[in-house]
Amino acid sequence: MKNELLSIGEVSRMKGVSPKSLRYYEQLGILTPARVDEHSGYRYYAMSQMIVVDVIITCIELGIPLKSLTNYRKPDGLLDIASLLEKGRETAIDNIRKARASLAQIDSYLREAHEQSRIEDEHLPYKRIVSRRTIMHAPWQNDRFDAKNYLSLTTSLYNRAAQLGTVPLYQWGMMRTPREEGAQWSVFVEVALEKEPERVKNGSTTLFDKSSDEEITISTTIEGTYLGSRLRGVGFDQCFHDVFHMAEKMDGALIATEVWTDELDPRNYIVELLEKQ
């Protein structure tokens, strides 16, 4: 029987797990040695227990707390491998979703940073092609800019995005409909949807955030060619005041967003103002 068992050192080398960790698993009651020598105290494990070690390693990689594994022990003390792997599968899927969300945010930032670098040295005003983007936006009720209201609406949009399971990206700001359509301002946050609803593809869908009494809409930006300029100021308050002032002389659809530089400095705020051509 002993010849069919693996010593703690052999298990350690086979699975890349330290003897100290194997003893810790034993203390938790999730990996009990098949045999413990009563004289030397040496621990031995059966080959069939190697799958238990593999499952424990998988749980560690997935971030599942080892102490929670005790909840998956059967009446005989052995781990319920099938139930534990079902939990692991759910966690892995959730980790994939989070990784995709992070990747969407990173890609969004890199695309915008690359575009801003490209147009940085161009003469003002410059032309820029804006692609179709999915956004969440809330109506702006004032005739002029107010920093406190802007921050409140932006916070509502981020909270609502989390509730809906959408991924808020690194692009946010204000937009205005063309003057012929009422010149209505909104605060917006770009989002990534795992599956875009049909009603968003064909127009927009309006939600109501009861926590803040705000009307929030999911729709898309107006794609096409825009004429762009940059406004600089100490903080976003000054920049957006300038945006509203310039907008009084503009008739087209407008988008105003922060410009990202290599070194973000709140004392040197830059807003890009785009007007649809």
ABEGO torsion letter per residue (X at the ends): XAAABBBAAAAAAAAGBBAAAAAAAAAAGABBBABBBAAAGBBBBBAAAAAAAAAAAAAAAAGBBAAAAAAABBAAGBBBAAAAAAAAAAAAAAAAAAAAAAAAAAAAAAAAAAAAAAAAABBOBBBBBBBBBBBBBBBBABABBBAAAAAAAAAAAAAAAAAAGBBBBABBEBBBBBAAAGGBBBBBBBBBBABBBAAAAAEBBBBBBAAAGBBBBBBBBBBEBBBBBBBBBBEAAAAAAAAAAAAAABABBBBBBBBBBABBBAABBBBBBBBBX
